[in-house]
């Protein structure tokens, strides 16, 4: 059987390893860190936290793929009584009504939004300047970008339609995404995949067959020595808090005055924090040149409005700035097809959330991983046929 090497043990790398093994290849996976998961890794130590909001969108191809293999495990949904406590911040005040313009725009098919026009201009022509700005800011939960209105209208509209949907697509894995990572790793090992952690490669093992590089784009750029491997991503400040439970805390606060999102994740899954505690996670995008302090200050102002007495209830706190780790964004005139290509030639393939594959959030990592393995095995003329489960990227 053909040898396949996967570099990177995040979501994309593990999917690539499973796809390769199921197709009949001998697979070796190398992960530089001591643990698997990448951005899907869940922190431990009393609070199960990911890097910012993490949810699966059930219409995505990865959810079907995981479900067929029994890898999703128990899931959690936000109870309706909790979802009704979503608050919005607009004109400096908190309210309960999301912008009606978001619902109106979400009815428009994604194909109706032009690729070569920015979202704000397109949306403003239909719902007005003020509403278009509020709708764009409300999508901070899915885009992690400081100026969502400046992005391609087609790119933003696809995400708007997925986020503003009833019933909601978003589904949470109980215990955090690490549960899925662990099940993926166990499934891969059961298929014969050899996994090495703490193994940082400095050159490609091209003598052992095709290689799938499933790392961040920055790491791939260094490993391949290819300066062309760049694409724009968001920069967002992450604030994680454990608070003593207080009756009346909102489920989430969406900032419509500027991109920002605060969510009480224990509203859906109480196992993420000890009994009597709420796990609250916030993400506030910042512009290039702005530091972490800007996002933290915005988060604290919104917490003051939405979570009464939160400062006196803090049991644990963590802040971070995520730069280049929040997925690709497309400017007007560009689409996913313009991102760094999966096939790099000479038996090297890219996978990850900033490469040329369609999808929303983690779906890009999944689709690129499936396509990378498909291309690798087609190129070698080996493997079992009929195993590929991703989208057809040529037709998407």
C-alpha positions as CSV (number, residue, x, y, z in Angstrom):
1,X,0.0,0.0,0.0
2,X,1.1,3.6,-0.6
3,X,2.7,5.5,2.2
4,X,1.1,8.8,3.1
5,X,2.7,11.3,5.5
6,X,0.5,13.9,7.4
7,X,2.2,16.8,9.1
8,X,0.0,18.4,11.7
9,X,-2.3,16.8,14.2
10,X,-5.2,19.3,14.3
11,X,-8.6,18.8,12.9
12,X,-7.5,18.8,9.2
13,X,-4.5,16.5,9.9
14,X,-6.6,13.9,11.7
15,X,-9.3,14.0,9.0
16,X,-6.6,13.5,6.4
17,X,-5.1,10.6,8.3
18,X,-8.4,8.8,8.6
19,X,-9.3,9.4,4.9
20,X,-5.9,8.1,3.8
21,X,-6.1,5.0,6.0
22,X,-9.7,4.2,4.9
23,X,-8.5,4.4,1.3
24,X,-5.8,1.8,2.0
25,X,-2.7,3.9,2.5
26,X,-0.2,3.4,5.3
27,X,-0.3,6.7,7.2
28,X,2.1,8.4,9.5
29,X,1.1,11.6,11.3
30,X,3.5,14.0,12.9
31,X,2.4,16.6,15.4
32,X,4.9,19.2,16.7
33,X,3.1,19.7,20.0
34,X,2.8,17.2,22.8
35,X,-0.9,16.9,22.3
36,X,-3.2,16.7,19.3
37,X,-5.9,19.1,18.3
38,X,-4.4,22.4,17.0
39,X,-7.1,25.0,17.2
40,X,-9.5,22.3,18.2
41,X,-7.5,21.6,21.3
42,X,-9.5,22.1,24.5
43,X,-7.6,23.4,27.5
44,X,-7.8,21.5,30.8
45,X,-7.4,22.5,34.4
46,X,-10.9,22.8,35.6
47,X,-12.4,24.7,32.6
48,X,-12.8,23.2,29.2
49,X,-12.0,26.1,26.9
50,X,-11.2,26.4,23.2
51,X,-9.6,29.4,21.4
52,X,-12.8,31.4,21.1
53,X,-16.3,30.2,20.2
54,X,-16.4,26.7,18.9
55,X,-19.5,25.1,17.4
56,X,-20.3,22.7,14.6
57,X,-22.8,23.7,12.0
58,X,-24.9,20.7,11.3
59,X,-25.4,21.4,7.6
60,X,-21.7,21.1,7.0
61,X,-20.1,18.1,5.3
62,X,-17.8,17.4,8.3
63,X,-20.8,16.8,10.6
64,X,-22.2,14.1,8.3
65,X,-18.7,12.6,8.0
66,X,-18.2,12.5,11.8
67,X,-21.7,11.2,12.4
68,X,-21.3,8.3,10.0
69,X,-18.2,7.2,11.9
70,X,-19.8,7.7,15.3
71,X,-17.2,10.3,16.2
72,X,-19.5,13.2,17.3
73,X,-20.4,11.7,20.7
74,X,-22.9,13.4,23.0
75,X,-23.9,16.9,21.9
76,X,-25.6,19.8,23.6
77,X,-28.0,22.4,22.4
78,X,-28.8,25.8,24.0
79,X,-32.2,25.4,25.7
80,X,-34.9,27.7,24.3
81,X,-35.3,29.4,27.7
82,X,-31.6,30.3,27.6
83,X,-31.6,31.3,23.9
84,X,-34.3,33.8,24.7
85,X,-31.9,35.6,26.9
86,X,-29.7,36.7,24.0
87,X,-29.1,40.4,24.4
88,X,-27.8,42.9,21.8
89,X,-25.8,46.0,22.4
90,X,-26.8,48.9,20.2
91,X,-26.3,52.7,20.5
92,X,-24.7,52.1,23.9
93,X,-27.6,50.2,25.4
94,X,-28.6,46.6,25.9
95,X,-31.8,45.2,24.3
96,X,-33.4,41.9,23.3
97,X,-34.2,42.5,19.7
98,X,-31.6,41.5,17.0
99,X,-31.7,43.6,13.9
100,X,-34.7,42.7,11.7
101,X,-32.5,43.5,8.7
102,X,-30.4,40.4,9.5
103,X,-33.5,38.2,9.0
104,X,-34.4,40.1,5.8
105,X,-30.9,39.8,4.3
106,X,-30.6,36.1,5.4
107,X,-33.5,35.3,3.1
108,X,-31.4,36.3,0.1
109,X,-29.6,33.4,-1.5
110,X,-25.8,33.5,-1.2
111,X,-25.6,33.7,-5.0
112,X,-27.4,37.1,-4.9
113,X,-24.5,38.7,-3.2
114,X,-21.7,39.8,-5.6
115,X,-18.2,38.6,-5.2
116,X,-16.6,41.9,-6.3
117,X,-18.5,44.3,-4.1
118,X,-18.0,44.8,-0.3
119,X,-20.8,43.6,2.0
120,X,-21.5,46.9,3.5
121,X,-22.2,48.6,0.1
122,X,-24.4,45.7,-1.1
123,X,-26.3,45.4,2.2
124,X,-26.8,49.2,2.6
125,X,-28.5,49.4,-0.8
126,X,-31.1,47.0,0.5
127,X,-31.5,47.9,4.2
128,X,-29.8,51.2,4.7
129,X,-26.3,52.2,6.0
130,X,-27.2,51.9,9.7
131,X,-28.8,48.5,9.5
132,X,-26.0,47.2,7.2
133,X,-23.4,48.1,9.7
134,X,-25.3,46.4,12.6
135,X,-25.8,43.2,10.6
136,X,-22.1,43.1,9.7
137,X,-21.1,43.6,13.4
138,X,-23.5,40.9,14.5
139,X,-21.5,38.4,12.5
140,X,-18.4,38.8,14.7
141,X,-19.2,35.4,16.2
142,X,-18.5,33.7,12.9
143,X,-15.9,36.0,11.3
144,X,-13.4,37.3,13.9
145,X,-12.7,40.4,11.8
146,X,-12.6,44.0,12.8
147,X,-14.3,45.4,9.6
148,X,-16.7,42.7,8.3
149,X,-18.5,45.2,6.0
150,X,-15.3,45.6,4.0
151,X,-15.2,41.9,3.0
152,X,-16.6,40.4,-0.1
153,X,-20.4,40.5,-0.1
154,X,-20.7,36.9,-1.3
155,X,-18.3,35.7,1.4
156,X,-20.2,37.4,4.2
157,X,-23.6,36.5,2.9
158,X,-22.8,32.8,2.9
159,X,-22.0,33.1,6.6
160,X,-25.0,35.2,7.4
161,X,-27.3,32.6,6.0
162,X,-25.7,29.9,8.1
163,X,-25.7,31.9,11.3
164,X,-29.1,33.4,11.1
165,X,-31.2,30.3,10.7
166,X,-34.1,28.8,12.6
167,X,-33.8,26.3,14.1
168,X,-30.1,27.2,14.7
169,X,-27.5,25.0,13.0
170,X,-24.9,25.5,15.8
171,X,-24.4,22.4,17.9
172,X,-21.9,21.9,20.8
173,X,-20.0,18.8,21.6
174,X,-20.2,18.0,25.3
175,X,-16.9,18.5,27.0
176,X,-15.4,20.6,24.3
177,X,-13.9,19.9,20.9
178,X,-11.1,17.8,22.5
179,X,-13.6,15.0,22.8
180,X,-13.9,14.9,19.0
181,X,-10.1,15.2,18.7
182,X,-9.6,12.2,21.0
183,X,-12.2,10.1,19.2
184,X,-10.7,11.0,15.8
185,X,-7.2,10.0,17.1
186,X,-8.5,6.7,18.5
187,X,-10.3,6.0,15.2
188,X,-7.2,6.8,13.2
189,X,-5.0,4.5,15.4
190,X,-7.6,1.8,15.1
191,X,-7.2,2.1,11.3
192,X,-3.4,1.6,11.7
193,X,-2.3,5.2,11.6
194,X,1.0,5.8,13.3
195,X,0.8,9.0,15.3
196,X,3.9,10.8,16.8
197,X,3.5,13.8,19.0
198,X,6.3,16.2,20.0
199,X,7.7,15.6,16.5
200,X,8.6,18.8,14.8
201,X,9.7,18.2,11.2
202,X,12.1,20.7,9.6
203,X,12.0,19.1,6.1
204,X,9.5,17.2,4.0
205,X,9.9,13.3,4.0
206,X,9.3,13.2,0.2
207,X,11.0,9.9,-0.2
208,X,8.2,8.2,1.6
209,X,5.4,9.1,-0.8
210,X,3.0,12.1,-0.8
211,X,2.8,14.5,2.0
212,X,-0.2,16.5,3.4
213,X,0.9,19.6,5.3
214,X,-2.0,20.3,7.6
215,X,-0.5,23.1,9.7
216,X,-1.1,26.8,9.9
217,X,-0.3,28.7,6.8
218,X,2.6,30.4,8.5
219,X,4.1,27.1,9.5
220,X,3.6,25.7,6.0
221,X,5.3,28.7,4.5
222,X,8.3,28.1,6.7
223,X,8.4,24.3,6.1
224,X,8.0,24.6,2.4
225,X,10.2,27.7,2.0
226,X,7.4,29.3,-0.1
227,X,6.7,33.0,0.7
228,X,3.6,32.9,-1.6
229,X,1.7,31.0,1.1
230,X,-0.1,33.9,2.6
231,X,-3.7,35.0,3.0
232,X,-5.6,37.5,5.2
233,X,-7.1,36.3,8.5
234,X,-8.7,38.1,11.4
235,X,-7.2,39.3,14.6
236,X,-9.3,38.9,17.7
237,X,-8.9,39.3,21.4
238,X,-10.1,36.4,23.5
239,X,-11.3,36.8,27.1
240,X,-12.3,33.7,29.1
241,X,-13.9,33.9,32.5
242,X,-15.2,31.6,35.1
243,X,-17.9,33.4,37.2
244,X,-20.0,32.4,40.1
245,X,-23.4,31.6,38.8
246,X,-25.9,34.5,39.0
247,X,-29.5,34.1,38.1
248,X,-30.4,36.5,35.3
249,X,-27.1,36.4,33.4
250,X,-27.7,36.5,29.6
251,X,-26.9,33.6,27.4
252,X,-25.0,35.8,25.1
253,X,-24.4,39.5,24.2
254,X,-23.9,40.5,20.6
255,X,-22.3,43.9,20.0
256,X,-24.0,45.7,17.1
257,X,-22.0,49.0,17.6
258,X,-18.7,47.2,16.8
259,X,-17.8,43.5,16.1
260,X,-17.9,41.6,19.4
261,X,-19.5,38.6,21.1
262,X,-19.8,37.3,24.6
263,X,-21.3,33.8,25.3
264,X,-22.0,31.8,28.4
265,X,-21.0,28.4,27.2
266,X,-22.3,26.6,30.3
267,X,-25.8,27.5,29.2
268,X,-25.6,24.6,26.8
269,X,-23.0,22.4,28.5
270,X,-22.6,22.6,32.3
271,X,-19.7,20.1,32.2
272,X,-17.4,22.8,30.9
273,X,-17.0,24.3,34.4
274,X,-17.4,23.1,38.1
275,X,-20.8,23.1,39.6
276,X,-22.0,26.6,40.6
277,X,-19.7,28.3,38.0
278,X,-20.4,29.8,34.6
279,X,-17.8,29.6,31.8
280,X,-18.0,32.9,29.8
281,X,-16.0,33.4,26.6
282,X,-15.7,36.6,24.6
283,X,-14.1,37.5,21.4
284,X,-13.6,41.1,20.2
285,X,-11.8,41.6,16.8
286,X,-9.2,44.4,16.7
287,X,-7.7,46.2,13.7
288,X,-4.1,45.8,12.6
289,X,-1.9,47.9,14.9
290,X,-4.3,47.6,17.8
291,X,-3.1,45.6,20.8
292,X,-4.7,43.2,23.1
293,X,-5.6,46.0,25.6
294,X,-8.1,47.5,23.1
295,X,-10.1,44.3,22.8
296,X,-10.0,43.6,26.6
297,X,-11.3,47.1,27.3
298,X,-14.2,46.7,24.9
299,X,-15.0,43.3,26.4
300,X,-15.0,44.6,30.0
301,X,-17.3,47.5,29.0
302,X,-19.8,45.1,27.6
303,X,-19.5,42.7,30.5
304,X,-20.3,45.6,32.8
305,X,-23.5,46.1,31.0
306,X,-24.6,42.5,30.5
307,X,-23.2,40.6,33.5
308,X,-24.0,42.4,36.7
309,X,-21.3,42.3,39.3
310,X,-19.1,40.1,37.2
311,X,-15.8,41.6,38.6
312,X,-16.6,40.4,42.1
313,X,-17.7,37.0,40.8
314,X,-14.5,36.1,38.8
315,X,-12.9,32.8,39.8
316,X,-10.6,32.4,36.9
317,X,-9.6,34.6,33.9
318,X,-7.5,34.3,30.8
319,X,-6.9,36.7,27.9
320,X,-5.1,36.2,24.5
321,X,-4.7,37.7,21.1
322,X,-5.4,35.3,18.2
323,X,-3.6,36.6,15.1
324,X,-3.8,34.5,11.9
325,X,-5.6,31.7,13.7
326,X,-9.2,32.5,12.9
327,X,-9.6,31.3,9.3
328,X,-9.3,33.0,5.9
329,X,-11.4,36.0,4.9
330,X,-12.0,37.0,1.3
331,X,-11.8,40.6,0.1
332,X,-14.0,41.9,-2.7
333,X,-13.0,40.3,-6.0
334,X,-11.6,37.1,-4.3
335,X,-13.1,33.8,-3.4
336,X,-11.8,30.6,-1.8
337,X,-10.4,29.6,-5.2
338,X,-7.9,32.4,-4.9
339,X,-6.4,31.2,-1.7
340,X,-3.2,29.0,-1.7
341,X,-3.8,25.9,-3.8
342,X,-4.1,22.5,-2.1
343,X,-1.8,20.8,-4.7
344,X,1.7,22.3,-4.4
345,X,3.2,19.9,-6.8
346,X,6.0,17.3,-6.3
347,X,3.6,15.2,-4.1
348,X,2.9,18.0,-1.5
349,X,-0.6,19.0,-0.6
350,X,-2.0,21.6,1.8
351,X,-4.9,21.4,4.2
352,X,-6.2,23.9,6.8
353,X,-8.6,26.7,7.2
354,X,-6.8,29.2,4.9
355,X,-6.3,27.2,1.8
356,X,-8.4,26.8,-1.4
357,X,-11.5,25.0,-0.2
358,X,-15.0,26.1,0.4
359,X,-17.0,26.1,3.6
360,X,-17.8,28.0,6.8
361,X,-15.3,27.9,9.7
362,X,-14.0,24.4,10.3
363,X,-15.6,23.1,7.1
364,X,-12.7,24.6,5.2
365,X,-10.2,22.5,7.1
366,X,-12.3,19.4,6.6
367,X,-12.9,19.9,2.8
368,X,-9.2,20.7,2.2
369,X,-8.1,17.6,4.1
370,X,-10.4,15.3,2.1
371,X,-9.4,16.9,-1.2
372,X,-5.7,16.8,-0.4
373,X,-5.8,13.0,0.3
374,X,-8.0,12.4,-2.7
375,X,-5.5,14.2,-5.0
376,X,-2.5,12.5,-3.4
377,X,-3.9,9.0,-3.9
378,X,-5.2,9.7,-7.4
379,X,-1.8,11.0,-8.3
380,X,-0.1,7.7,-7.2
381,X,-2.8,5.6,-8.8
382,X,-3.3,3.6,-5.5
383,X,-5.9,3.2,-2.8
384,X,-9.5,2.0,-2.9
385,X,-11.8,3.8,-5.1
386,X,-15.1,5.4,-4.1
387,X,-14.0,6.5,-0.6
388,X,-13.9,10.3,-1.0
389,X,-16.7,12.0,1.0
390,X,-15.9,15.7,0.7
391,X,-17.4,18.2,-1.7
392,X,-16.4,18.3,-5.3
393,X,-14.2,21.4,-5.2
394,X,-14.3,21.8,-9.0
395,X,-18.0,22.2,-9.0
396,X,-18.5,24.1,-5.7
